[in-house]
Amino acid sequence: MELAQVRLLVTDFAACYRFYGEVLGLKPQSGAAGGPYEKFSPATGSAGIALQDRAMMAEVLGELGDTATGHRSLVVLRVDDLDAYCERIAARGGTLLHGPAPMTDRMRVAHLKDPEGNLVELQEWLLLRG
């Protein structure tokens, strides 16, 4: 078994596409900015985040037609230099909710939300800095 991706069900596909591609700087797989599906990948590693139009999935699973409420996910991305990455995100229109700040003695974090309200945590692992 292999984890292929984490998929987020979204209502405003275009806004989320822009957030993950332009604000977070992840690479889209196909350039399908209009949806209904797109996978985004970081420059390194094999994990990916995919967006899926909620209405399309509701055709398969009717219960998904209900409006999403509350925090249903937390996407976590590891970065090498949290301060520099957060500065780039802010310059591209992202708004940090918290941080950069220590989470533990081994990690610093920052948090923001995508246009659908999904939480994104940015982590800098201090142990990797030597």
N, C-alpha and C positions, 0 to 999 in steps of 0.2 A: 504494500500500500504506500502511496505517496501523496502528500498534501499538494494539491495543484494550485489552490488559491483560496483566499477569503473573499467572498462575494457580498457586496453591500447592495441591498434593494433600495433604490432611490426613486423619488418622484420627479425632481428637477435634474434630469440627466445632464443637460448642458452645463449647469452651474457646478455640478460635482465633477464633471469631466475637466472643466477649467481648474478647479481647486486641486485635484490630484496631479494634473499635468503641469499647469503653469505655476501655481502657488507652492506645492510641495516639490515640484521638479521631477516627478516620476515619468518614465517613458511609456507612452501608450503603445500597445501592440500593433494596432491596425490604423489608428487615426479616425475611428468611427465616432466623431464628436457628437453626432446626432443620435447615437445609441442604436439599438436598445441594449448593447453590451460592449464593454471594452475592458481589457486587462491592462493594468499598469505595473511596471517593474522598476525597482531601483537600479542604479548602475552596476551594483554587485549583488551577489546572492541569487537564489533561485525562487524565493518566495514572491508572491504577487498579490495585488489587490485588484479585484474586478468590480465593476459597476454593472448592475442589471436593472433595467427599467421595471419598477414595481408593478405597473399595469400589465406588462407582458407576463410576469410570473403569476399574477392574479388570475390569468386565463387558465393556468395549470392548477394552481392551488387557490381556490376562491377566497379563503380566509385572508389572504394577503391583500385583498382589496380594501380592508379596513385601514384607516389612517394610523400610521405608526406613531406611538407616543413613548416618551421616556427615552432613556439611554439604552439602546439595544446592542451596542457594540463599542469596543475600544480597539482601535487600530494602533499598533505599536511599531515605530520605526526607529532603528538605531542609527545614530549619526556620529561622526568622529569629533566634530567641534560644534557643540550645541549652541554656543553663543553666536558664532558666525552663521550657522544655518538659520537660527531664529531671526537674525538681522536680514538675511536674504528673503525669508518668508514675509516679514513685515514690509520689505520693499516691494514685494509682489502682491500686496493686498491682504495678506493673512493677519488675523488678529489673535494674539496669544491671550489665553484666559489665565494662565499661571506660568511662572518661571521665565527663564531658566532658574532652577533652584535645586538644592540637594533633595533627593528622595531617601537615600540611605548613604552610608559612608562609601558605597561602591558605585553609586549612580546619581547622575543629575538628570532632571526631566523638565519638560515644558509641555503644556497642553493647549490645544485649540480645537475648534469644531469645524467640520465640513459644512457645506450649505444645507444639508439635511439634518444637522444636529448630531451626527456621529462624532464621538470623541476620538481625537488623535493624540497619542502620547509620543513625544520625541525623547529618546533616551541617549545619554552619553555614558558609556561604561567606563568608569574611572580606572578600573583595573587594567584595561587595555592600553592606557596611556603610560604605563610603566611606572 
